[in-house]
Amino acid sequence: QIVLNSKFFHSLGVSELGAKARELGFDGIDVSVRPGHPVNPANVEAALPRAVAAWRAQGLVCPLATAPVTLVDPAVPEVESLFAGCAAAAVPRVKIGFFPFTPGEDYWGLVEAARRALEGFARIGETYGVQTVYQVHSGPVLGSNCAGLMHLLRGLDPRWVGAYPDLGHLALDGE
């Protein structure tokens, strides 16, 4: 299945987004749950199940919810409602944000902190039956290539924490 990342279509309502996805030939929607979007952190528990039902009626799937790029702390209040909304809507996975890296910082210390955060996401995911995925992303973030992603995910239960390889970002970083 090929799904449309909705981050570029935040001005469209739920039904209009579904119609646009169908018009463009997509099988479904990767719903961005971000401020300013129809489904956002403030309304996700109620809005996501309604949106997924509307898209299903349009013949579309929603296999992924994408959180704000800054969402990397499983202890913030938005996480619980995001995972609860995904569970209620039967959205099986959440793509979280990116762990920043600045050259000169203690790489392995940052990796360990990120792994602790991913373990926290895994616990929440197991509670709700929703997998957390971490995207390979170009730029100054941990996991910007496959080797870096392996440092983050190694030993974590893949049922609850998985990889989101992004070929475009891999190419940007020379992989």
Secondary structure, DSSP 8 states (H G I E B T S, - for coil): --EEEGGGGTTS-HHHHHHHHHHTT-SEEEEE--TTSSS-TTTHHHHHHHHHHHHHHTT-EEEEEE--TT---TTSHHHHHHHHHHHHHT--EEE----B--TTS-HHHHHHHHHHHHHHHHHHHHHHT-EEEEE--SSSBTTSSHHHHHHHHTTS-TTTEEEE--HHHHHHTT-
